[in-house]
Amino acid sequence: MAMTASKLRENLYKILDEVLATGQPIEVEAAVAALVVEVQGKR
């Protein structure tokens, strides 16, 4: 699931909750690079 940084900013907490619930990473496309938000371990 790729999205723009603006879309991530609009729905940050909802998207973070979704990543935690599903374990599926998301890709964020910024002007200079692509970033990945993923779960690395649960506490």
CNS distance restraints for C-alpha pairs under 8 A (distance, minus, plus):
assign (resid   1 and name CA) (resid  25 and name CA) 7.42 0.50 0.50
assign (resid   1 and name CA) (resid  26 and name CA) 5.03 0.50 0.50
assign (resid   1 and name CA) (resid  27 and name CA) 6.08 0.50 0.50
assign (resid   2 and name CA) (resid  26 and name CA) 5.83 0.50 0.50
assign (resid   2 and name CA) (resid  27 and name CA) 4.44 0.50 0.50
assign (resid   2 and name CA) (resid  28 and name CA) 5.66 0.50 0.50
assign (resid   2 and name CA) (resid  29 and name CA) 6.93 0.50 0.50
assign (resid   3 and name CA) (resid   7 and name CA) 6.31 0.50 0.50
assign (resid   3 and name CA) (resid   8 and name CA) 6.87 0.50 0.50
assign (resid   3 and name CA) (resid  26 and name CA) 7.69 0.50 0.50
assign (resid   3 and name CA) (resid  27 and name CA) 6.33 0.50 0.50
assign (resid   3 and name CA) (resid  28 and name CA) 5.06 0.50 0.50
assign (resid   3 and name CA) (resid  29 and name CA) 6.05 0.50 0.50
assign (resid   4 and name CA) (resid   8 and name CA) 6.43 0.50 0.50
assign (resid   4 and name CA) (resid  28 and name CA) 5.46 0.50 0.50
assign (resid   4 and name CA) (resid  29 and name CA) 4.98 0.50 0.50
assign (resid   4 and name CA) (resid  30 and name CA) 6.41 0.50 0.50
assign (resid   5 and name CA) (resid   9 and name CA) 6.15 0.50 0.50
assign (resid   5 and name CA) (resid  28 and name CA) 5.80 0.50 0.50
assign (resid   5 and name CA) (resid  29 and name CA) 6.19 0.50 0.50
assign (resid   5 and name CA) (resid  30 and name CA) 5.80 0.50 0.50
assign (resid   6 and name CA) (resid  10 and name CA) 6.29 0.50 0.50
assign (resid   7 and name CA) (resid  11 and name CA) 6.52 0.50 0.50
assign (resid   8 and name CA) (resid  12 and name CA) 5.21 0.50 0.50
assign (resid   8 and name CA) (resid  15 and name CA) 7.14 0.50 0.50
assign (resid   8 and name CA) (resid  28 and name CA) 7.44 0.50 0.50
assign (resid  11 and name CA) (resid  15 and name CA) 6.00 0.50 0.50
assign (resid  12 and name CA) (resid  16 and name CA) 6.11 0.50 0.50
assign (resid  13 and name CA) (resid  17 and name CA) 6.07 0.50 0.50
assign (resid  14 and name CA) (resid  18 and name CA) 6.22 0.50 0.50
assign (resid  15 and name CA) (resid  19 and name CA) 6.24 0.50 0.50
assign (resid  16 and name CA) (resid  20 and name CA) 6.25 0.50 0.50
assign (resid  17 and name CA) (resid  21 and name CA) 6.07 0.50 0.50
assign (resid  18 and name CA) (resid  22 and name CA) 6.00 0.50 0.50
assign (resid  18 and name CA) (resid  23 and name CA) 7.91 0.50 0.50
assign (resid  19 and name CA) (resid  23 and name CA) 5.25 0.50 0.50
assign (resid  19 and name CA) (resid  24 and name CA) 5.51 0.50 0.50
assign (resid  19 and name CA) (resid  25 and name CA) 6.05 0.50 0.50
assign (resid  19 and name CA) (resid  26 and name CA) 7.36 0.50 0.50
assign (resid  19 and name CA) (resid  37 and name CA) 7.76 0.50 0.50
assign (resid  19 and name CA) (resid  38 and name CA) 6.62 0.50 0.50
assign (resid  19 and name CA) (resid  39 and name CA) 6.98 0.50 0.50
assign (resid  20 and name CA) (resid  24 and name CA) 7.83 0.50 0.50
assign (resid  20 and name CA) (resid  38 and name CA) 7.98 0.50 0.50
assign (resid  20 and name CA) (resid  39 and name CA) 6.35 0.50 0.50
assign (resid  23 and name CA) (resid  38 and name CA) 7.08 0.50 0.50
assign (resid  23 and name CA) (resid  39 and name CA) 6.11 0.50 0.50
assign (resid  24 and name CA) (resid  38 and name CA) 6.83 0.50 0.50
assign (resid  24 and name CA) (resid  39 and name CA) 7.88 0.50 0.50
assign (resid  25 and name CA) (resid  36 and name CA) 6.57 0.50 0.50
assign (resid  25 and name CA) (resid  37 and name CA) 5.47 0.50 0.50
assign (resid  25 and name CA) (resid  38 and name CA) 4.36 0.50 0.50
assign (resid  25 and name CA) (resid  39 and name CA) 7.14 0.50 0.50
assign (resid  26 and name CA) (resid  36 and name CA) 5.66 0.50 0.50
assign (resid  26 and name CA) (resid  37 and name CA) 5.36 0.50 0.50
assign (resid  26 and name CA) (resid  38 and name CA) 6.72 0.50 0.50
assign (resid  27 and name CA) (resid  34 and name CA) 6.63 0.50 0.50
assign (resid  27 and name CA) (resid  35 and name CA) 5.60 0.50 0.50
assign (resid  27 and name CA) (resid  36 and name CA) 4.50 0.50 0.50
assign (resid  27 and name CA) (resid  37 and name CA) 6.46 0.50 0.50
assign (resid  28 and name CA) (resid  34 and name CA) 5.58 0.50 0.50
assign (resid  28 and name CA) (resid  35 and name CA) 5.00 0.50 0.50
assign (resid  28 and name CA) (resid  36 and name CA) 6.12 0.50 0.50
assign (resid  28 and name CA) (resid  37 and name CA) 7.70 0.50 0.50
assign (resid  29 and name CA) (resid  33 and name CA) 6.47 0.50 0.50
assign (resid  29 and name CA) (resid  34 and name CA) 4.55 0.50 0.50
assign (resid  29 and name CA) (resid  35 and name CA) 6.46 0.50 0.50
assign (resid  30 and name CA) (resid  34 and name CA) 5.70 0.50 0.50
assign (resid  30 and name CA) (resid  35 and name CA) 7.46 0.50 0.50
